[in-house]
Amino acid sequence: MTSLVKTSHGYYKLRLRVYKELVPYLNRQELNKSLKTKDIKKAKLKARKILNEYHTIKSYCELNKTSEAFIIQLCKDFIENTLELNSINREVSKPHQYTYEEVIEDFCIY
């Protein structure tokens, strides 16, 4: 989901739901970026630039042959340069994948 939202002060911001595979790399579920303009045409141009870079990262993430280090670097550059945020050096945490036995055991306890 992507949308341009007009704030109460009349400025536009970009709201973007983060692709589920990129959540561990970006450490957030949603991106909000002020476009610092009240003009809709300028807002659309700025949003298009951000979205192009985001979709490039998403495309690389969907490729099976892309290394994890490369995706981490792309996300770090995106956060620092495009979103102009301070990136926090966190380790990528993948969600725990339950085994069949763990699921059955949890179900029996429930």
Buried (B, 14 or more C-beta within 10 A) or exposed (E): EEEBEEEEEEBBBBBBEBBEEBBBBBBEEEBEBEBEBEEEEEBBEBBEEBBEBBEEBBEBBEEEEBEEEEBBEBBBEBBEEBBEEEBEEEEEEEEEEEEEEEEEEEEEEE
